[in-house]
């Protein structure tokens, strides 16, 4: 999955493919969130605070997820 680097204190990069949102954190852990609408991905990329957006709209959004590494 191709990732886009992001300007964030906690997130390193973000990828999106086939409704799967993949987040790489600065500590190199990687999580995948499933069945995520593309508008949520764009919202994350455009958010002034990526971490806050991730928490409010993805983590608390009830999406299934898996820790990859």
Secondary structure, 3 states (H helix, E strand, C coil): CCEEECCCCCEEEEEEECCEEEEEECCCCEEEEECCCHHHHHHHHHCCCHHHHHHHHHHHHCCCEEECC
